[in-house]
Amino acid sequence: QLQLVQSVGGLVQPGGSLRLSCAASGFTLTSYAIGWFRQAPGKEREGVSCLSSSDNSTNYADSVKGRFTISRDEAKTTVYLQMSNLKPEDTAVYYCNAKLGGWSYWGQGTQVTVSS
């Protein structure tokens, strides 16, 4: 079964850091464009960051630029979202996505709560 399996999130204090992972099961992420999205309570899902499959270029939402880093491991089976200097407004369920043409896979979602 082809799926993306995300790591467990958690509760982090403001200013803290957390790394999310997203592991491909049954396939590799070679040639897939990768995205991280989040959805806060009462809000629509929004894009946080993406990683191109062609040139490994990255993009970030303005709200996380300079604080979050997207990356992929050498084996191209796992992607990460390193989050630093977390703020309460980063609280959301985070989802990873891998897309190739008409194929799109989503992780199960990870709750990240930033609170003191």
N, C-alpha and C positions, 0 to 999 in steps of 0.2 A: 504494500500500500504506500503510495506516494504522499508524504505529508511533511509539514514543518512543525517541529517540536520546540517550543520556547521554554526558556528557563523560568524559574520561579522569581517573582519580583519581591516586593517587600516594602517595609516602612523605613523611610530615610529622613533624617533631620535636614532642614534647610541648610544649604551649603555642602551637603554631603554628596557622595558619588555612588553610582551603581552601574554595573555592566549587565546588559541583557544579551542573551545569546539565542540563536535560532538555528537549529540543526535540521538539515535535510535528511529525511529517511526514505530510502528507496531510490534516491537519485542524487546527482551532484548539482551544484549551483552554477556549473560552467555554462556560460552563455545566457544565464538568467539575469535580468535587471532586478535589483533588490530594493525594497522600500520598507521603511519603518513608518507606521502610522500610530495615532493615538486618538482615543475618544474619552473625553471627560464627561462626567455626569451632566445630562441635559444639553450636551453639545454634539455637533456633528463630528464624524471622524475626520481628522486632518492629517495631511502628510507632514512628517517630521524630517525625514532624510531619505536620500536615495543614492544608489551606487550603480553606475552604468556597467553593463556587461562588456561593452566594446572597448572602452579606454580607462575604465576604473575611475572615471571622474565622479565627484560627489557633489551633492547639493543639500542645503539645509534650509529649513524654515527660519525666518528672521528671528523668531522667538527663541531658537536654540543655538543659533550660530555662535561659534566660539566656545560653546559649553558641551556640545554633543559631538561624537565622532563615530562614523559608520565605518566598518571594516569587514573584510572577509578573510578567512584563513587560507593558507597555501593550498590545501587539499580541496578547497572550494566546496566544503560540505557544511560550513557553519559561518554565519554572519553575526556580527556583534553591533551593539549600540552602547558605546561608553558615554555615560551621562555624568557630568560634573557640575559643581555649583548648582545643585538642584534647588528649585524654588517651589513653593506650594502650588503655583499654577501649572507645574509639570505633572501634578497628580492626574492620573488617567489610566485607562487600560491601553497597553501598548501591543501592537500587532506587527508582525513581520509579513512581508509579501514577496513572493518570487514570481516573476512574469517572463514568459517567453512566447511571443506570438499570441496565439489564442489561449495558451495555458496560463493559469494563474492559481497559485497556492497561497493559502493563508495559515499563519500560526494560530494557535488556540487563544492567544491573548494572555497578557501578564499584567497584573495590577501593580502599579507603582503609586505609593502614597508618600507625599512629602509633607511632613508635619513635625512640629516640635512637641 
